[in-house]
Amino acid sequence: MPRIHPLVDKRVLRPAETALALHQVSETDLLRLKTIARLYARGLPPDVSWEDLLQESLTRLIVGSRRQPDGVPVVAFVAGIMRSLKADHWRRALKGDSRLGEVRIDQASDGSHEIELRDPGPGPERSLSARQELNAIERLFGDDPLALQIIAGLGDGLSADEIRVAKGISRTDYDSARRRMRRLLLREGLTCEPK
């Protein structure tokens, strides 16, 4: 067995320590990321801790499997990786849950299988996220009742013509309100790229 020279560093560095040593994150950034990781870890099973989210996201940054785009702050980039990891976890968990209750017809007669019915409603995390988004929309467009009517119609799945007829809005007023809404969303940076 080869002998390790006494000057060789035998410590195993965690990804957070490595990122600090490589000057990829500052201590302040690391503290921010720890806080964000704690938020994203809420609602995850106990075997997935906030430290796991943080370490995995930093590992992906260090290894280079996720490349940081120019102009994107490291905190925002690593937070995005954590959000992606959390979403992947929930996607896998939901797919796995749907198979737990499956019973083949020829096996149902022996009574040894338990069937677990899933609640079709959103989970607490999705409900909270939806409520926060609705509150943000109400704050953003609170002084524009026409915009709120249009948003309510869109939420109900109505087309532009159906919204105008249901709410008694002229085409000109509808188009003007949509332009105001678009400008406000652009000003707030709340747009997404078309797919």
Residue pairs with C-beta under 8 A, 6 or more apart in sequence:
4 10
13 21
14 55
15 55
15 56
15 58
15 59
15 62
16 25
16 30
16 54
16 55
16 58
18 58
18 62
19 25
19 30
19 58
19 61
19 62
20 26
20 27
20 30
22 62
24 61
24 62
24 74
25 33
25 58
25 74
25 75
25 78
29 74
29 75
32 75
33 54
33 57
33 58
33 75
33 78
33 79
33 82
34 50
34 54
36 75
36 78
36 79
36 82
37 50
37 51
37 53
37 54
37 57
37 82
38 50
40 50
40 53
40 79
40 82
40 83
40 85
40 86
41 48
41 49
41 50
41 52
41 53
41 86
42 125
43 123
43 124
43 125
44 53
44 86
44 89
45 93
48 89
53 82
53 85
53 86
54 78
54 82
56 81
56 85
57 66
57 78
57 81
57 82
57 85
58 78
60 66
60 81
61 68
61 74
61 77
61 78
61 81
66 77
66 81
68 74
68 77
69 77
90 125
97 118
98 118
100 116
101 115
101 116
101 117
101 118
103 113
103 115
107 113
122 130
137 151
138 148
140 184
140 188
140 190
141 147
141 148
141 151
141 181
141 184
142 148
144 177
144 180
144 181
146 169
146 173
146 177
147 177
147 180
147 181
149 163
149 167
149 169
150 163
150 167
150 169
150 174
150 177
150 178
150 181
151 181
153 162
153 163
153 166
153 167
154 163
158 166
160 174
163 169
163 174
164 170
164 171
164 174
169 177
185 191
